[in-house]
Amino acid sequence: MPELPEVETTLRGISPYLKGQTITRIDVRQPRLRWPVEDEVQQLVGHTVDSLTRRSKYILVKTAVGTAIWHLGMSGSLRLVDPSAPAMKHDHIDWHLSNGRVLRYHDPRRFGALLWVAPGETSEHLSHLGPEPLSDDFDDSHLFQKSRGKSQAVKTFIMDGRVVVGVGNIYANESLFLAGIRPQTPAGKISKARYQRLTQTIRQVLGAAIEQGGTTLRDFVGGDGKPGYFAQQLYVYGRGGEECKNCATTLKEIRQGQRATVYCPKCQR
């Protein structure tokens, strides 16, 4: 599924084409997404896009009449297309823009969403979220303080959006490998020094993925239609049974929270 770097890549791809443009028409071909598309979204028509920002995996499009919030779900993507481009089977929503382009939402599984928030209100989907991993709020002591007394595995701990947002399965695997921490280690038993290292590797991995345009998976493409290339540099994710790139030990694969976890039994302790 699109994770934080893919969402950030999408945001950067579509922002130059949306900011300052007027939304002239909205076509909702399929309103039954993860949450039903609200009729209030039509209030955007005739109004200018003031800003686009990201919070966790949500893209926020702000106007004078309210904020539209996109979530790409498991398989969603936003692309800019020509108005003459025919809508395909899973192209569910079009925003027509004053510059002659169309922002098109494509989502085969329909686990994504288009939400609406009135001016001055906060979405319930955003109110419980932890700090952004690339922000100053995610400092060296944050993970250590949040982990005290917790017996859950460190991998599921750092994937909890209430602890820190955007550390999805791919990037949790990679960050823990670079930090030398086994994913099944209880979060409360990891030292502050090791959490300082993990904080650094989370920043490093997410930053590198964003710079390279996100990770190419089955369904993701950026807002400009170009795939990401971070998958070429993965150390452990998707490589269970292969040799560790650092020490040639066979990588082990286990399941945690119904997700694949891959780690090196020698490099990670």
Disulfide bonds with the S-S distance in Angstrom:
none
